Amino acid sequence: MSVALTLYSSDPSQIGEQFTPSKDLQKALGGELVAEFDELDDVESVAERESGLPLLEIYSPLLQPWSGEIVAVTEFYEVAEGLKSDLSVARWQSWSAVAAVTLAFFLTLSAIVFRGSKTIDLQSRELESRVAELTELLSQNDALKSRIQRAAAATTALNESYLRNLGADLHDGPAQLVAFAALRADSGLLSDPTTSTKRREKEVSVIKASLDEAMTEIRTICSGLVLPHIESASLGEMLAELLNGYRARTGQAVDLRLSAPISDLPVAAKICIYRFTQEALNNGYKHAAGACQWVNIAPCGAGIEVQVGDAGHGPPQQRSEGRSIGLAGMRDRVESLGGTFSFTTSPDGTIVTMSLPLHNMETST
């Protein structure tokens, strides 16, 4: 290990001392100028500590002029109180700059995060609103779908009811009149050579009247399914016209019994009563030759009851149990208006009864 020798010192006691060179001294011996600021706790010599001042320690190599070889190193100290204060100011300035940059970066990052959070909250609210709107639209769509399905079902039922009523109107009206005309045509009076001309002409006129009435009803059904005189005529006038036409076709008188004047009946109720009475009378003429036919109409609570009877035994049993088109049509027509229908037959005669509630129907004007 190399040692260094002190050739000169401001402290005479150190001249001639040998010591181990420090790292800074070794660098200077290598040709490097070394300067280091040493605070009081960093200086190496006792003299430096005793000075009580911050020092700038400088190692400067000394070169031989003719060869440039390093022959010695000067070590000297410069009082660096100004440097110390400058370093302190620079240190505080650098710390302040770092703090300011850090604060600015933090504030900028906070502003970005805050703005992003607001944007996310806004988009979240908009998304929730859109979801709510879509949910409402889906709910409305489901409601509309249900309404469409109910409307389709109601339309199907209405079409079926319409077709059933149309079939009942055709059966109870024109079909009965045509059947009556066919029945009179098949009676044999027209083909019997013994029938007088007057009798034959009368029979032809009856058949013609029945067919004319059937044609009139067919036109009426085609034009609107509502008999044109029903809306304006009273129940008594409507039934009187029906019975007069029936008597003109069959020659049978029908006893009409009205227990009390009944006015302001709904059109639907008038049509139902008219068709019910017409079908019941035609059935009575077909199965009992119109023997002792009668019609009884009377108020029944908040509704009206209609009975049509005769002295016959009614249709065969298998047809009276509901498989008869006429009876089934009468029952469907009455029950579609909330009424009730009954059919009874005995050795004393046959009675067909219907009753209709009137409190939930609109009256005709």
Secondary structure, DSSP 8 states (H G I E B T S, - for coil): ---EE----SSGGGTT-EE---HHHHHHHTT--EEEEE-TTT--SHHHHHH-S-EEEEEEEEE-TTT--EEEEEEEEEE-HHHHHHHHHHHHHHHHHHHHHHHHHHHHHHHHHHHHHHHHHHHHHHHHHHHHHHHHHHHHHHHHHHHHHHHHHHHHHHHHHHHHHHHHHHIIIIIHHHHHHHHHHTTSTTT-TTS-HHHHHHHHHHHHHHHHHHHHHHHHHHHTSS-TTTTTS-HHHHHHHHHHHHHHHH----EEEESS------HHHHHHHHHHHHHHHHHHHHHHTTTT-EEEEEEETTEEEEEEEESS--S-HHIIIII-HHHHHHHHHHHHTT-EEEEEEETTEEEEEEEEE-TTS----
